[in-house]
Amino acid sequence: MKRILVAGDSHSAFWRGRNGVANKGTAFVGVDVLHIGPATAHMLFVNGEPHRRNAVPLTTKLKADVGKYAALVLCFGEIDCRVHVVKSALSNKISIDQAVDLTIARYMEFIDWIKSNWEIPIVLWGPPPSTPETGKISFNPRLPAIGSMYERNYAAFCFTEALKREAAKRLSVEVASIFEECVDSSGATVESALCDGCHLDVRMMRHAIPALLDAIERLGLGCMSGNFARHWPVLETARVRNVAASLVPKVSSWAIPSTDQRRAELPDSVVGKPVIRTSSENKPWVLLDLAAGYFVKKIELLDSQGKEIHDTDIIIEQSLDKISFLPASNENLENPTRFIRIQLGREGRLEFGTIRVLAPKFEVRFQDE
């Protein structure tokens, strides 16, 4: 199976099939994603060559993987429409349409350069609508927005329409977009279309996949729906894994109470300092909810240097229902455990670098693949 390569700004991460820009791997068997970073369409091609930061990561991959991909999907333009287009229109005393055309011209220089160096069909993915003025992120300094929502959305609409006009002039270049599925009849952003107030929610994939497959078929590549078959993160045989990694424990008290500490996730390996440190009290405790029942093989309490803690005053108990707790036992392959309670049997404090709960698991995290 020849694969599909999706490359671009943070909106390319949508094609991993899961919400969250930071997620690795992909939910689809025939799709690879290259998240370049906060690259703009306007700055992909500068002074007659690909921009070192914005475009070279893509060109490097294309050079390394010649013949691997049947199609290239480019996701650029959302940052341009959200931040730069309205500003450009005001600064240059031109319309939003004209400001968009200036950026599209720069974008097409890059597309033409790609076409002159690689014989790969290209789909230009149109930018989604912009951040609503109310909702999940009415303000985020890392996601600035210049101009009103309607101005920014009009810029995104014009951007996609201009892409269609330019693609029609070129061989093996098509456009796909679900912009209209993400706005209401007035052109306002439908908040539920976005997972975080900026990026498309994975629930919009039911519109996105058909739109992209239609564009791919127009390129003459036939049906590539098989590339979007679900990639189940499940192995044929179970492996022993730390099922407590990234969990946030409940603690009887914190030595230094803070919001950040109360949300502290358990690392898979120690980080050189205590992650859990209770205040000194009578019988302090830590409670872990594994979120499901597991057949626990071993529970490891590690200090900040990674050494296992053996303290006869520390009581470790297991439970499936959070009601009846029994003393923990290794190689417990008959009674599943969901809750683990760790308690000091005297006055004092509990301090751990991390807690590891080892159990067989068929699931593999995408980033482990």
N, C-alpha and C positions, 0 to 999 in steps of 0.2 A: 504493500500500500504506500503510494506516494503521499506525503504529508502536506498539511497546510501550515504555513508560518504566519503568525500574527505578530506584528511589531508596531511599537509606537509609544505614546505617553502612557500614563497610568490607566487610561481607558482600555488599553490592550489587555489588561489583567482580567477584564470581564470575560474574555474568551477562555479563561481557565475553567469556567463553569461554576465558580464559587465566589461568593461575596468576599471582599477584602483584597486590597492592593498587595498586601504583604504575603499573601498565600503563595506557596510554591507548587510546582507540579501542575497537572491539568486533569480535569474530570473526563476528558475526551481522548479516545485511543489514537486519533490521527491528527491532533492539533498541537503545535508547539507555540509558546508565547515568549516573545522577547520584549520585556518591559525596559525601554531605554532610559526612562526618567522623564522629568518635566520638559520635554522637547516641544517646540512650537513648529508649526508648518512653515512659518515665515523664515525660520532660521535653520532649515535643513540643508540648504545649499547657499554658500556664501563665497563671493569672489570666484565663482566658477568651479568650486569644488565642495564635496560634502563637508559639513561642519564636523569638527573633531569630536565634540561631545554629543551632539544631537543625532548625527547620521552615521558616523564611522562604526559604532557597534553593530549596526545592521549590515553595512557593507562588508565588515569583517566576517560576519556569520555567513553571508551569501558566498563569499570566497571559499570559506571552509567547507560548506555543505552543497557544493555544486551538484545538481541533479537530484537532491533529496526531496525538494518541495515541488508540488504541482502548481501551487498558487501562493502568492504573497498578499496578505491583507495588511494595509497600513492604516493605523489609527492616529491621526493627528488633526488638530484644529480646535479642539475644545478649549484649550488654554488661550489660543488666539482670540476666540469669540468671547470668552469670559473676561479677559484682561486687556487685550491690546486693540481690538478692532474699533470700539467706541472711542477710545483714547486717540487712535490714529485719525479717525474721522473728524474729531473736534480739533486736533492739532493742525491738520492739513486743510481744514475748512471744506471737507468733502462729505458726501453721503456715506451711510453705513455700507451701502452696496458697493460704492467705489473703493472704500477701505478694504472690504472683503476681496475685491478683484486684485488689489495690490498683493495681498497675501497669497491668493490662489496662483498668481503669476510666478511667485517665488517657489511655491510648492511644486508647480508643474516643471520648473527647471530641474528639480530633484528627480521627479518621476521620469522625465526624458533622459536624464543621465543614467538612472537605473536601467531603463529599457535599452540604452545603447551598450550596456555592459553585461547584461544578463537576459537571456531569453526566458523570462518567467512572467506568466500572466499576473496581473495586479488587480486587486479589488481595493478601492478607496472607501473606507468605512466613514460615513458621515458623522460629525460630532453630535452628541446628545444635547438636549436642551440644558440650559444653565441652572445654577443653584436658585431655588425659590427664595423669595425675600423673607419668608417665614418658614419655620419648620426645624429640621434636625440641625442644620448649620446656618443660622441666620448670619453668623459671622465666624470666620476661621482665618486667622492671619496667614496660614499656609495655603489658603485657597481664596486669594483676593478676587473681588469682582468689581469691574468698572462699568458703570452704566446700569440702568434699571434692568429687571429681569426680561421685560418685553424687548428692550433694545438688544440685549445679549442673545435672546432667543431668535430675534429677527436676523441677527448676524449669523447664527448657526444655520437658520433656514437658507439664507442667501449663500452661505458657504457650500452647503450640499447641492443647491441648484447650480452653482458655478462649477462644482466638481462634475456634475452630469454633463454640462456643456463642453467642458474640456475633455472629458473621457470620450465623448462622441467623436472627437477629432483624432483619436489615437487608436491604434490597433492593440488588442489584448489588454485594455484597461476598462474596468467597469466600476460602478458605484453601488453601494448598498447602504441603507439607512433605515432606522426605525424612529426617526425624529417625530413623525406624525402620530405614532402610537404613544408618545411620551408627553404630548401636550394636549390641552383641551381645545375647544372650538375657538377660544379667544387667543390661543398661542401661549397660554400660561403653562408652566411646567407642572405635570402631574406628580405630586410628591412621592407617591407610592412606586413610581417608575425608577426611583433612585434609592440605593441601599443606605447611603450615608449623607444624602443631601447634595451629592456631586456626581457619583459614579452610578452607572446603570445597575439596577437590582437584577440578580440572577433569574428572578421570575420573568424578566423580559426576554429571556432566552427563547421562549416559545415563539416570539416574533422575530428575534434576531437570526436564529438558525435558518428558517425558511428564506429570509431576505438575503442572507449571504449565499445560500445554496442556489438561489435564483440567479444571482450575479455570476456565480461560478459556472453555471450551465450556459449563460449567455457568452461566456468566454470560450465555449466549445469544449469544456473539460468533462462533460457528462455529469452523471450523478455522483456526488461525493458525500452522500448522507452517512455512509459507513464511517467516515472520519469522526462523526459526532456521536458514535456509539459510546455509551457510558463506560468509563474505565473504573470498575469497582476496585476500591483499595483493600482487597481481601486476598490473602494468600491461600494456597492449597493446604499448607500445613501451618499449624500455630507455632509462633515463636514466643519465647519468654521476653516480656517487655516491662518497662517501668510504667504501670498504669496510673501512677500518681503524678507524673511529670506535667507541669503547668497547672496543676490544681491549686486552688486557693483555700487553705485550711481555716477552720474556725479555731480560735484560741481563747482560753479563759481570760487572759489579760495580756497586754503588750508592755514590755519594759519601757518603751518610748512610744506612746500612742501617736499614730499618724495615719492619715487617710491612705497614703501610699503603702504603708506597712500592712494595713489591714487587707489590702488587695494583693499582697505579695504572692507571686506564683512560686510553686516549688520547682527549682531547677532540676534537670535530670542529673547533673553533676554539680559538685560544690563550686561556689564562686569566690571562696577565700574569706567569707564573712558569714556570720549567722543570718539565716533567712527567717528563722523563728527564734524569738527570745522573749519569754514571758517575764512578767514582773515576779519578784519574790513573794510567794503567797503559800497558803496551805493547799497542797495537792493540786498544783496547776495542771491543765490538760490541753491537748490538741485533738481536734476531731477532723477526720478526713472523710469526705463523701466521694466515692469513686464513680458515682453517677450510674453505675450498673453493677450487677453481681459478677465477681471474678473468682476463679479458683486460685487463691493466693498461694504461691510457693514460698515466698520469703518476704519479710519486712525488714528493711535496713534503716537504721538511724545513724546518720553520718554527722561528724563534727565539721567545723569550717575548714579543716585540712583534708577532708575526705576519708578519715578513719572511722571505722564502725564503732559505735558507742555500746559498751556492755556495762550496764548499771542495773544491779539487782533491785534497786528501788523504783525503776521505771516499769510500769505495768502496761502491757500492750494487749488490747482486747479487740475482737472482731464481731461483727453483727451483719445480718442481712436486712433486718427490719428496723434497726435503730432502737429496738426495745430490749431484746435479749442479747447481752454481750457475753461472749465466752473468751477464755484466754487464747491468745493467738498461738497457732501451731504451724510449723513449716510443712510443705508438701500436702496442703489441705485440698485434696482433689475430690472431696465428697460434698463438703458444705461450702457453698459460695459465700463470698463476703462483699458487702458494699460499703459498710461503715467501719472505720478503724479509729479506736480511741487510745490515745497515748497519755498516760497520767503518771505523775510523780507521786509516790506513796507517802510523801512526807512534806514538811515545809521546805521551800526552796524555789528554784526556777528551772524551766526547761529551756534548753538552747540547742538548736540543730543547724547544721549547714544545709541539710535537706533530708527529706524522708523519701525512700524509694520503696515501692510496693511492686514486687515482681510476680507476674502472672502470665500464663499462656494466652496469646491473643492472635486471632487470624488477621485482624485489621492491621494495615500498614499505613502510617502517615504519609501523605504525598511527598513531603520533603525527605522521607527516608528512602525513596525509590532510587 
